[in-house]
């Protein structure tokens, strides 16, 4: 299982997990498309936005290996913003390749990609970007 070094482990200030520490001995948890309902809690929406922003900052528009990315968190975006990057996709494999569907992701999370359009470097590790990020604004205004 590939460990994505430098990828945030969770949404800052919360228990919303983005990565797992080690692989499951019984095999990878399958990635399934989960329906996001309009009445989801604001914290869940922030977690989705934070995870998408982390994916975009870490991988950009390039295909990426599932590796240690959390299957539960991926499942909230899978089938819409995150899609298989290969025709023989195995949802139960840590080696499965995924990619961001930019058209759908821009429509679903316009704030993330508006900031990315202003800053063309979306492949680096910029800790300051997390402080003023849209998913973190509620926490910084308290």
C-alpha positions as CSV (number, residue, x, y, z in Angstrom):
1,X,0.0,0.0,0.0
2,X,1.4,3.3,-1.1
3,X,1.5,6.0,1.7
4,X,1.0,9.5,0.3
5,X,3.6,11.4,2.2
6,X,2.7,15.0,2.9
7,X,-1.1,14.4,2.4
8,X,-3.1,15.7,5.4
9,X,-4.1,13.0,7.8
10,X,-7.4,14.7,8.7
11,X,-9.4,17.9,8.5
12,X,-7.6,20.3,10.9
13,X,-9.4,20.6,14.2
14,X,-11.7,17.6,13.6
15,X,-11.8,13.9,13.7
16,X,-12.6,13.6,9.9
17,X,-10.0,11.2,8.7
18,X,-8.4,11.5,5.3
19,X,-5.8,8.7,5.4
20,X,-5.4,5.3,7.1
21,X,-2.2,4.3,8.9
22,X,-1.9,0.7,7.7
23,X,-3.6,-1.6,5.3
24,X,-6.4,-3.9,6.3
25,X,-5.2,-7.5,6.7
26,X,-8.4,-8.8,5.1
27,X,-8.0,-6.5,2.1
28,X,-8.9,-3.0,1.2
29,X,-12.3,-1.6,2.0
30,X,-14.2,-1.2,-1.2
31,X,-14.8,2.3,-2.6
32,X,-18.5,2.8,-3.3
33,X,-20.4,5.8,-4.6
34,X,-22.3,7.4,-1.7
35,X,-25.2,9.8,-2.3
36,X,-24.7,13.2,-0.7
37,X,-28.0,14.6,0.4
38,X,-28.7,18.3,0.6
39,X,-29.4,18.2,4.3
40,X,-25.9,16.9,5.3
41,X,-24.4,18.6,8.3
42,X,-22.1,21.6,7.7
43,X,-19.2,19.7,9.3
44,X,-19.6,16.9,6.8
45,X,-19.7,19.4,3.9
46,X,-16.5,21.0,5.2
47,X,-14.9,17.6,5.4
48,X,-15.8,16.9,1.8
49,X,-14.5,20.3,0.7
50,X,-11.3,19.8,2.7
51,X,-10.6,16.4,1.3
52,X,-11.2,17.6,-2.3
53,X,-8.9,20.6,-1.7
54,X,-6.2,18.2,-0.3
55,X,-6.6,15.9,-3.4
56,X,-6.3,18.8,-5.7
57,X,-3.3,20.3,-3.9
58,X,-1.5,17.0,-3.7
59,X,-2.4,15.4,-7.1
60,X,-3.8,18.1,-9.3
61,X,-5.2,16.7,-12.6
62,X,-2.9,13.7,-12.6
63,X,-4.1,10.1,-11.9
64,X,-3.2,8.9,-8.4
65,X,-3.0,5.6,-6.6
66,X,-5.6,5.0,-3.9
67,X,-2.9,3.9,-1.5
68,X,-3.6,5.0,2.1
69,X,-6.5,7.4,1.3
70,X,-9.5,6.6,3.4
71,X,-12.1,4.6,1.6
72,X,-15.0,6.2,3.5
73,X,-13.9,9.7,2.6
74,X,-13.2,8.7,-1.0
75,X,-16.7,7.2,-1.3
76,X,-18.4,10.5,-0.6
77,X,-16.7,11.9,-3.8
78,X,-16.4,8.7,-5.9
79,X,-18.5,8.5,-9.0
80,X,-18.8,12.3,-9.3
81,X,-15.7,14.3,-8.4
82,X,-13.3,11.4,-8.2
83,X,-13.5,8.7,-10.9
84,X,-11.6,5.6,-12.0
85,X,-8.5,6.5,-14.1
86,X,-8.4,3.0,-15.7
87,X,-11.0,0.8,-17.4
88,X,-10.3,-2.2,-15.2
89,X,-10.8,-0.4,-11.9
90,X,-10.8,-2.6,-8.8
91,X,-12.6,-0.8,-5.9
92,X,-11.0,-3.3,-3.4
93,X,-7.4,-2.6,-4.4
94,X,-5.0,-0.2,-2.7
95,X,-3.2,0.0,-6.2
96,X,-6.4,1.3,-8.0
97,X,-5.8,4.5,-10.0
98,X,-8.2,7.4,-9.6
99,X,-8.4,10.9,-11.0
100,X,-10.3,14.1,-10.3
101,X,-13.1,14.9,-12.8
102,X,-12.3,18.6,-13.1
103,X,-15.6,19.6,-14.7
104,X,-17.7,18.0,-11.9
105,X,-15.3,19.0,-9.1
106,X,-15.3,22.7,-10.2
107,X,-19.1,22.7,-10.2
108,X,-19.4,21.0,-6.8
109,X,-16.6,22.9,-5.0
110,X,-16.2,26.3,-6.8
111,X,-14.4,27.9,-3.9
112,X,-11.6,25.4,-4.0
113,X,-11.0,25.8,-7.7
114,X,-11.4,29.6,-7.7
115,X,-8.5,29.8,-5.3
116,X,-6.6,27.3,-7.4
117,X,-7.2,29.4,-10.5
118,X,-5.6,32.3,-8.7
119,X,-2.6,30.2,-7.6
120,X,-1.3,28.0,-10.4
121,X,0.9,25.9,-8.2
122,X,-1.4,23.2,-7.0
123,X,1.3,20.5,-6.4
124,X,3.1,21.9,-3.4
125,X,2.7,21.7,0.4
126,X,1.5,25.2,1.4
127,X,0.4,25.1,5.1
128,X,-0.8,28.7,4.9
129,X,-3.5,27.7,2.4
130,X,-5.2,25.6,5.1
131,X,-5.6,28.6,7.5
132,X,-7.9,30.7,5.3
133,X,-9.5,27.9,3.4
134,X,-13.3,27.8,2.9
135,X,-13.8,24.7,4.9
136,X,-11.9,26.2,7.8
137,X,-13.6,29.6,7.9
138,X,-16.3,28.7,10.5
139,X,-13.6,27.5,12.9
140,X,-11.4,30.7,12.5
141,X,-14.4,33.1,13.0
142,X,-15.2,31.7,16.4
